[in-house]
Amino acid sequence: MREAVDDFADHLARVRNRSAHTVRAYVTDLVSLLDHAVRMGCADLSELDLTVLRSWLAKQRTMGAARTSLARRAAAARTFSAWAHRAGLLAADVAAPLASPKAHRELPTVLRADQAAALMAAPDRTDRDGHGTRRPSDDVAPADGRTVDTAGRGDAPATGGDDESEAVLLRDRLLLELLYATGVRISEACGLDVTDVDQARRVARVLGKGGRERAVPYGVPAQRALDAWLAHGRPALAARRSGGALLLGARGGRLNPTTARRIVAGYAEAAGLPRVTPHGLRHSAATHLLEGGADLRAVQELLGHSSLASTQIYTHVSVERLRAAYRQAHPRA
């Protein structure tokens, strides 16, 4: 069974071009499934059947797994079963009839346009009054491996404290502007190289899920933040390990997505806003585009969704806002 797990992981990574995160999640689910199968008396992979699969999901449910987690585990089981059948390890695709629990999909939390504007201005207020988010100094490169940076080691930027602080502020302004202007995922933003940005056309080339590449436009405020960062910020933080990374951490390596999340949350708190994540900014960008009259297909392409169904949730957000405004304002609501 161990060999089957390794071969399946290799299939996901090399043939299906799944991300390292997806491969890790599916392999973890598969190991759990096969362990459960052994406990039920399956001595060999060929003895795996639908009863074992349903028993495994039922056990996960009794242990408190969320419906979204159960849906993902069922998907992992179906993917493995189909692969094992094609590879001759299973006589039939035993998981094909396995149903997924329908996950309860909550509407994403989004900022109002004025709240988004306040968040974009938060680094400027920090620059003026000296207060704001606590800035992390130890950064590790994202899992894509495009630049390696080990926390606490390597070359520190050869600049004074004031220069470094100003550079970090410029970086933070660009991070916030890019996330809201483009709606990219935090991993996509941190994975950008300087050469991925076409400043003449104000378009960024983004590498998304499944290795799919897309072009994402951005506006004038983001371009101004980019100009300031490239002219005065990035040179102050750049080190040998920086490579071509666009966004750098305080130690000169590629900005880590975890650090970026803390930066966004810190500025939201400093601006007196509700808890904000980079994905919340992605939701906000999509919702504001639709409310401004953008075509749903255009928003789908901008966000890099493979299915229009993933984008349609933002139409629900806009409708809910309309209903809330109606209930608040109309005398016969």
C-alpha positions as CSV (number, residue, x, y, z in Angstrom):
1,M,0.0,0.0,0.0
2,R,2.9,2.3,0.7
3,E,4.1,2.0,-2.9
4,A,0.6,2.9,-4.1
5,V,0.5,6.0,-2.0
6,D,3.9,7.2,-3.3
7,D,2.9,6.5,-6.9
8,F,-0.4,8.4,-6.4
9,A,1.4,11.4,-5.0
10,D,3.7,11.4,-8.0
11,H,0.7,11.2,-10.3
12,L,-0.9,14.2,-8.7
13,A,2.3,16.3,-8.8
14,R,3.6,15.3,-12.2
15,V,0.6,14.3,-14.3
16,R,-2.2,16.3,-12.7
17,N,0.1,19.3,-11.9
18,R,-1.5,19.7,-8.5
19,S,0.0,22.1,-6.0
20,A,2.2,20.9,-3.2
21,H,-0.6,21.8,-0.8
22,T,-3.2,19.7,-2.7
23,V,-0.8,16.8,-3.0
24,R,-0.1,16.9,0.8
25,A,-3.8,17.1,1.6
26,Y,-4.8,14.2,-0.7
27,V,-2.0,12.0,0.5
28,T,-2.9,12.6,4.1
29,D,-6.5,11.7,3.4
30,L,-5.4,8.6,1.5
31,V,-3.2,7.4,4.4
32,S,-6.1,7.9,6.7
33,L,-8.4,5.9,4.4
34,L,-6.0,3.0,4.0
35,D,-5.3,2.8,7.7
36,H,-9.1,2.6,8.3
37,A,-9.3,-0.1,5.6
38,V,-6.6,-2.2,7.4
39,R,-8.5,-1.9,10.7
40,M,-11.6,-3.2,8.9
41,G,-9.7,-6.3,7.8
42,C,-8.5,-5.3,4.3
43,A,-5.2,-7.1,3.8
44,D,-4.6,-5.8,0.3
45,L,-5.5,-2.7,-1.7
46,S,-7.6,-4.8,-4.0
47,E,-10.0,-5.5,-1.1
48,L,-11.0,-1.8,-0.9
49,D,-14.7,-1.3,-1.6
50,L,-17.5,1.2,-1.3
51,T,-18.5,-0.1,2.2
52,V,-15.1,0.7,3.5
53,L,-15.1,4.1,2.0
54,R,-18.5,5.0,3.5
55,S,-17.4,3.7,6.8
56,W,-14.3,5.8,6.7
57,L,-16.3,9.0,6.0
58,A,-18.8,8.1,8.7
59,K,-16.1,7.8,11.2
60,Q,-14.6,11.1,10.1
61,R,-18.1,12.7,10.7
62,T,-18.4,11.2,14.2
63,M,-15.0,12.6,15.0
64,G,-16.3,16.1,14.2
65,A,-15.0,16.7,10.7
66,A,-16.6,19.7,9.0
67,R,-18.8,19.1,5.9
68,T,-16.1,20.9,3.8
69,S,-13.5,18.5,5.0
70,L,-15.7,15.5,4.3
71,A,-16.3,16.8,0.8
72,R,-12.6,17.1,0.2
73,R,-11.9,13.7,1.6
74,A,-14.5,12.1,-0.6
75,A,-13.0,13.9,-3.6
76,A,-9.6,12.5,-2.6
77,A,-11.0,9.0,-2.4
78,R,-12.7,9.3,-5.8
79,T,-9.5,10.6,-7.4
80,F,-7.4,7.8,-5.9
81,S,-9.9,5.1,-6.8
82,A,-10.1,6.3,-10.5
83,W,-6.3,6.3,-10.7
84,A,-5.9,2.9,-9.0
85,H,-8.4,1.4,-11.4
86,R,-6.6,2.8,-14.4
87,A,-3.3,1.5,-12.9
88,G,-4.7,-2.0,-12.5
89,L,-4.6,-1.9,-8.7
90,L,-8.4,-2.1,-8.4
91,A,-10.7,-4.2,-10.4
92,A,-13.3,-1.4,-10.5
93,D,-13.5,2.2,-9.7
94,V,-15.1,1.5,-6.3
95,A,-15.4,5.2,-5.3
96,A,-17.3,6.3,-8.4
97,P,-20.7,6.1,-6.6
98,L,-19.4,7.8,-3.5
99,A,-21.4,11.0,-2.8
100,S,-19.9,14.1,-1.2
101,P,-21.6,15.9,1.6
102,K,-22.9,19.2,0.3
103,A,-20.9,21.9,2.1
104,H,-22.7,24.8,3.6
105,R,-21.3,27.8,1.7
106,E,-21.2,31.0,3.7
107,L,-21.2,34.3,1.9
108,P,-17.7,35.9,2.1
109,T,-17.1,38.9,4.3
110,V,-16.3,41.9,2.2
111,L,-15.4,45.5,3.0
112,R,-17.4,48.5,1.9
113,A,-15.7,50.7,-0.7
114,D,-15.0,53.4,2.0
115,Q,-13.5,50.7,4.3
116,A,-11.3,49.5,1.5
117,A,-10.1,53.0,0.9
118,A,-9.3,53.4,4.6
119,L,-7.2,50.2,4.5
120,M,-5.3,51.4,1.5
121,A,-4.5,54.7,3.4
122,A,-3.4,52.9,6.6
123,P,0.3,52.8,5.7
124,D,0.3,56.6,5.0
125,R,-1.2,57.2,8.5
126,T,1.5,54.9,9.9
127,D,4.1,56.9,8.1
128,R,2.8,60.2,9.6
129,D,2.2,59.2,13.2
130,G,4.7,56.3,13.7
131,H,2.0,53.9,14.8
132,G,0.5,50.9,13.1
133,T,1.1,47.2,12.5
134,R,4.0,45.4,14.0
135,R,6.3,44.4,11.1
136,P,7.8,40.9,11.1
137,S,11.5,40.7,10.3
138,D,12.0,37.0,9.7
139,D,10.7,35.8,6.3
140,V,10.7,32.5,4.6
141,A,10.1,31.9,0.9
142,P,6.8,30.5,-0.3
143,A,6.4,26.8,-1.1
144,D,6.9,27.4,-4.8
145,G,10.6,27.5,-4.2
146,R,11.3,30.4,-6.5
147,T,13.6,32.0,-3.9
148,V,15.0,30.4,-0.8
149,D,15.2,32.4,2.4
150,T,15.7,30.9,5.8
151,A,14.4,32.8,8.8
152,G,17.1,34.4,11.0
153,R,20.0,33.7,8.6
154,G,21.7,35.3,5.7
155,D,22.2,38.8,4.5
156,A,20.5,41.7,6.2
157,P,20.0,44.8,4.1
158,A,22.9,47.1,4.3
159,T,20.8,50.2,5.3
160,G,20.1,52.1,8.4
161,G,17.0,51.6,10.5
162,D,15.1,54.7,9.1
163,D,15.8,53.6,5.5
164,E,14.6,50.1,6.2
165,S,11.4,51.3,8.0
166,E,10.6,53.6,5.0
167,A,11.3,50.7,2.6
168,V,9.0,48.4,4.6
169,L,6.2,51.0,4.5
170,L,6.6,51.3,0.7
171,R,6.4,47.5,0.5
172,D,3.3,47.4,2.6
173,R,1.5,50.1,0.5
174,L,2.2,48.1,-2.7
175,L,1.1,44.8,-1.1
176,L,-2.3,46.3,-0.1
177,E,-2.8,48.1,-3.4
178,L,-2.0,45.0,-5.4
179,L,-4.2,42.7,-3.4
180,Y,-7.2,45.0,-3.7
181,A,-6.5,46.2,-7.3
182,T,-6.1,42.8,-8.8
183,G,-8.0,40.4,-6.5
184,V,-5.0,37.9,-6.6
185,R,-4.5,35.3,-4.0
186,I,-1.8,36.0,-1.4
187,S,0.4,33.2,-2.7
188,E,0.1,34.6,-6.2
189,A,1.1,38.1,-5.0
190,C,4.1,36.8,-3.0
191,G,5.1,34.7,-6.0
192,L,5.4,37.7,-8.4
193,D,8.8,38.6,-9.9
194,V,9.7,42.1,-11.0
195,T,9.7,40.8,-14.6
196,D,6.1,39.6,-14.2
197,V,4.8,43.2,-14.1
198,D,4.3,45.1,-17.4
199,Q,4.3,48.7,-16.2
200,A,3.7,50.2,-19.6
201,R,0.3,48.3,-19.8
202,R,-0.3,48.1,-16.1
203,V,-0.7,44.3,-16.2
204,A,0.7,41.6,-14.0
205,R,1.4,38.1,-15.2
206,V,0.1,35.8,-12.4
207,L,0.8,32.0,-12.0
208,G,-2.4,30.6,-10.4
209,K,-3.7,27.2,-9.3
210,G,-2.8,24.3,-11.4
211,G,0.0,26.2,-13.0
212,R,-2.5,28.3,-15.0
213,E,-1.1,31.7,-16.0
214,R,-3.3,34.8,-16.5
215,A,-2.8,38.5,-17.1
216,V,-4.4,40.8,-14.4
217,P,-4.7,44.5,-14.9
218,Y,-4.2,47.0,-12.1
219,G,-4.9,50.7,-11.7
220,V,-3.1,54.0,-11.2
221,P,-2.9,53.9,-7.4
222,A,-1.2,50.5,-7.5
223,Q,1.2,51.8,-10.2
224,R,2.2,54.7,-8.0
225,A,2.9,52.4,-5.2
226,L,4.9,50.1,-7.5
227,D,6.9,53.0,-8.8
228,A,7.8,54.2,-5.3
229,W,8.7,50.7,-4.2
230,L,10.9,49.9,-7.1
231,A,12.7,53.3,-6.9
232,H,13.2,53.6,-3.2
233,G,11.9,50.6,-1.3
234,R,13.2,47.4,-3.0
235,P,16.8,48.6,-3.4
236,A,17.0,49.3,0.3
237,L,15.9,45.7,1.3
238,A,17.4,43.8,-1.6
239,A,20.1,41.2,-0.7
240,R,21.8,38.3,-2.6
241,R,18.9,36.0,-1.9
242,S,16.3,38.4,-3.3
243,G,16.6,37.1,-6.8
244,G,13.8,38.5,-9.0
245,A,11.2,38.6,-6.3
246,L,8.9,41.7,-6.4
247,L,7.9,41.8,-2.8
248,L,10.7,41.4,-0.2
249,G,10.7,40.7,3.5
250,A,12.7,42.8,5.9
251,R,15.6,40.4,5.6
252,G,15.8,40.6,1.9
253,G,14.1,37.3,0.9
254,R,10.8,36.8,-0.9
255,L,7.9,38.0,1.2
256,N,6.2,35.0,3.0
257,P,2.4,34.7,2.6
258,T,2.1,34.1,6.4
259,T,3.9,37.4,7.0
260,A,1.8,39.1,4.4
261,R,-1.4,38.0,6.2
262,R,-0.1,39.5,9.4
263,I,0.7,42.8,7.6
264,V,-2.8,43.0,6.2
265,A,-4.4,42.2,9.5
266,G,-2.2,44.7,11.3
267,Y,-3.2,47.6,9.1
268,A,-6.8,46.7,9.3
269,E,-6.7,46.8,13.1
270,A,-4.8,50.1,13.0
271,A,-7.5,51.5,10.8
272,G,-10.2,50.4,13.1
273,L,-11.7,48.0,10.6
274,P,-13.2,44.5,11.1
275,R,-10.8,41.6,10.8
276,V,-9.4,41.6,7.3
277,T,-7.5,38.8,5.5
278,P,-5.9,38.9,2.0
279,H,-8.6,36.6,0.8
280,G,-11.1,39.1,2.2
281,L,-9.6,41.7,0.0
282,R,-10.0,39.3,-2.9
283,H,-13.7,39.0,-2.1
284,S,-14.0,42.7,-1.7
285,A,-12.3,43.4,-5.1
286,A,-14.6,40.9,-6.9
287,T,-17.8,42.3,-5.2
288,H,-16.9,45.9,-5.9
289,L,-16.2,45.0,-9.6
290,L,-19.6,43.4,-9.9
291,E,-21.4,46.3,-8.1
292,G,-19.6,48.7,-10.5
293,G,-21.1,46.8,-13.5
294,A,-18.3,44.4,-14.5
295,D,-19.3,41.3,-16.5
296,L,-19.3,38.1,-14.5
297,R,-17.1,36.3,-17.0
298,A,-14.5,39.1,-16.8
299,V,-14.4,38.8,-13.1
300,Q,-14.0,35.0,-13.4
301,E,-11.0,35.5,-15.7
302,L,-9.6,38.2,-13.4
303,L,-9.8,35.9,-10.3
304,G,-8.5,32.8,-12.2
305,H,-11.6,30.7,-11.4
306,S,-11.8,27.6,-13.5
307,S,-15.6,27.4,-13.0
308,L,-18.1,30.3,-13.3
309,A,-19.9,28.7,-10.3
310,S,-17.0,29.9,-8.0
311,T,-17.5,33.4,-9.2
312,Q,-21.3,33.5,-8.9
313,I,-21.1,33.7,-5.1
314,Y,-20.1,37.3,-5.5
315,T,-23.4,38.1,-7.2
316,H,-25.1,36.7,-4.0
317,V,-23.0,39.1,-1.9
318,S,-24.2,42.1,-4.1
319,V,-27.8,41.0,-3.8
320,E,-27.6,40.7,0.0
321,R,-26.2,44.2,0.2
322,L,-29.1,45.4,-2.0
323,R,-31.6,43.7,0.3
324,A,-30.0,45.1,3.4
325,A,-30.1,48.6,1.9
326,Y,-33.7,48.1,0.9
327,R,-34.7,46.9,4.4
328,Q,-33.0,49.8,6.0
329,A,-34.2,52.6,3.7
330,H,-37.6,51.6,2.2
331,P,-40.7,52.6,4.3
332,R,-42.5,49.4,3.3
333,A,-39.6,47.1,3.8
